[in-house]
């Protein structure tokens, strides 16, 4: 499904199929304005996410000032990965680009909490409008706190009913 580029909207660029399924699960949340969010085709690795963003989406973000993008990656226990990715985000777009993901990889989170990827996504979406952050506080997700604090005010008004 395509979003209206002239209205506030969110694109999600997932690293792989597991992250794509989590993003699709986010769309299942009943209080979400799913017409304002689009999950893009998966990249093939976190570096490919950075490359696709830089080559394919950075320029269109300048054309569409209401566009926000989430780069959904595996951090693979690499504490420096967020800094590396952020260094590749142009300064004029940094307030509309957010980097989120599981500290290790989604498969580890799935086995820890005994939910499938779509259920994980739906649960994460459910936490957002109420600021409950129950699942977001999980050991493999809590590193996203700073990015979420930056992102939620930007998207809450048009994503959640």
C-alpha positions as CSV (number, residue, x, y, z in Angstrom):
1,X,0.0,0.0,0.0
2,X,1.3,3.4,-0.9
3,X,1.0,6.5,1.3
4,X,0.0,10.0,0.4
5,X,3.4,11.6,0.0
6,X,1.9,15.1,0.6
7,X,0.6,14.2,4.1
8,X,2.6,13.2,7.1
9,X,3.7,9.6,6.7
10,X,6.2,7.0,7.9
11,X,8.3,4.7,5.8
12,X,10.0,1.7,7.3
13,X,13.1,0.3,5.7
14,X,13.7,-3.2,7.2
15,X,17.0,-5.0,7.1
16,X,15.6,-8.5,6.5
17,X,12.5,-10.6,6.5
18,X,12.3,-10.9,10.3
19,X,12.3,-7.1,10.7
20,X,9.8,-6.8,7.8
21,X,7.4,-9.1,9.7
22,X,7.8,-7.1,12.9
23,X,7.0,-3.9,10.9
24,X,4.0,-5.6,9.4
25,X,2.9,-6.7,12.9
26,X,3.0,-3.0,13.9
27,X,0.4,-2.4,11.2
28,X,-2.0,-4.9,12.8
29,X,-2.5,-2.6,15.8
30,X,-6.1,-1.5,15.7
31,X,-5.5,2.1,16.8
32,X,-2.9,2.7,14.1
33,X,-3.6,4.8,11.0
34,X,-2.2,2.2,8.7
35,X,-2.7,4.5,5.6
36,X,0.1,6.7,6.9
37,X,2.7,4.0,7.1
38,X,4.4,1.9,4.4
39,X,6.8,-1.0,5.0
40,X,9.3,-0.9,2.2
41,X,10.9,-4.1,0.6
42,X,13.5,-5.5,2.8
43,X,17.2,-4.8,2.2
44,X,19.8,-7.5,2.6
45,X,21.7,-6.5,5.7
46,X,22.1,-3.4,7.8
47,X,24.8,-1.9,5.5
48,X,22.3,-2.3,2.6
49,X,19.7,-0.4,4.6
50,X,22.2,2.5,5.0
51,X,23.0,2.3,1.3
52,X,19.4,2.1,0.1
53,X,18.5,5.0,2.4
54,X,21.4,7.2,1.1
55,X,20.9,6.3,-2.5
56,X,17.1,5.9,-2.9
57,X,15.3,7.8,-0.1
58,X,17.4,10.7,1.2
59,X,16.7,12.8,-2.0
60,X,12.9,12.0,-1.9
61,X,12.8,13.1,1.7
62,X,13.8,16.5,0.6
63,X,11.0,16.5,-1.9
64,X,8.4,15.4,0.6
65,X,8.9,17.4,3.9
66,X,6.3,15.3,5.7
67,X,8.1,12.1,5.2
68,X,9.7,10.3,8.1
69,X,11.7,7.1,7.8
70,X,12.6,4.3,10.2
71,X,15.7,2.3,9.4
72,X,14.9,-1.1,11.1
73,X,18.1,-3.0,11.6
74,X,19.7,-5.7,13.7
75,X,22.4,-4.3,16.0
76,X,24.2,-7.7,16.3
77,X,25.4,-6.7,19.7
78,X,27.5,-3.8,18.1
79,X,27.2,-0.8,20.4
80,X,28.9,1.4,17.7
81,X,26.4,0.5,14.9
82,X,24.0,3.3,15.7
83,X,26.8,5.9,15.5
84,X,27.9,4.4,12.2
85,X,24.4,4.6,10.7
86,X,23.8,8.1,12.0
87,X,27.0,9.3,10.4
88,X,25.4,8.4,7.0
89,X,22.3,10.4,7.6
90,X,22.5,13.9,6.1
91,X,22.3,16.7,8.7
92,X,19.3,18.3,7.1
93,X,17.3,15.0,7.5
94,X,18.5,13.8,10.9
95,X,15.3,15.0,12.7
96,X,13.2,12.8,10.3
97,X,15.3,9.6,10.2
98,X,15.2,7.1,13.1
99,X,17.2,4.0,13.6
100,X,15.5,1.2,15.6
101,X,16.1,-2.5,16.1
102,X,16.9,-5.5,18.3
103,X,20.2,-5.3,20.1
104,X,21.2,-8.8,18.8
105,X,18.7,-10.0,16.2
106,X,14.9,-10.6,16.1
107,X,15.2,-14.3,16.4
108,X,16.7,-14.0,19.9
109,X,13.8,-11.7,20.9
110,X,11.3,-14.1,19.5
111,X,12.7,-17.0,21.5
112,X,12.9,-14.8,24.7
113,X,9.3,-13.7,24.7
114,X,7.7,-16.6,22.9
115,X,5.8,-14.5,20.3
116,X,6.1,-14.6,16.5
117,X,7.5,-11.5,14.7
118,X,4.1,-10.0,13.8
119,X,2.9,-10.4,17.4
120,X,6.1,-8.6,18.5
121,X,5.3,-5.7,16.1
122,X,1.7,-5.4,17.3
123,X,2.8,-5.4,20.9
124,X,5.4,-2.7,20.3
125,X,2.7,-0.6,18.5
126,X,0.3,-1.1,21.4
127,X,3.0,0.3,23.8
128,X,3.5,3.5,21.8
129,X,0.4,5.6,22.2
130,X,0.0,4.8,25.9
131,X,3.7,5.3,26.6
132,X,3.6,2.0,28.5
133,X,6.8,0.8,26.8
134,X,6.5,-2.6,28.4
135,X,8.1,-4.6,25.6
136,X,10.3,-1.7,24.6
137,X,11.9,-2.1,28.1
138,X,13.1,-5.6,27.2
139,X,16.8,-6.1,27.5
140,X,17.1,-6.5,23.7
141,X,15.0,-3.4,22.9
142,X,15.7,-0.8,25.7
143,X,18.7,0.6,23.8
144,X,16.0,2.2,21.4
145,X,14.9,4.6,24.2
146,X,16.6,7.7,22.9
147,X,15.5,7.2,19.4
148,X,11.9,6.5,20.5
149,X,12.0,9.7,22.6
150,X,13.0,11.6,19.5
151,X,10.5,9.8,17.2
152,X,7.2,9.5,19.1
153,X,6.4,13.2,19.3
154,X,7.0,13.4,15.5
155,X,4.6,10.6,14.6
156,X,2.1,10.2,17.4
157,X,-0.3,12.9,16.0
158,X,-0.8,11.2,12.6
159,X,-0.1,7.5,13.3
160,X,-2.3,6.8,16.3
161,X,-6.1,7.3,16.3
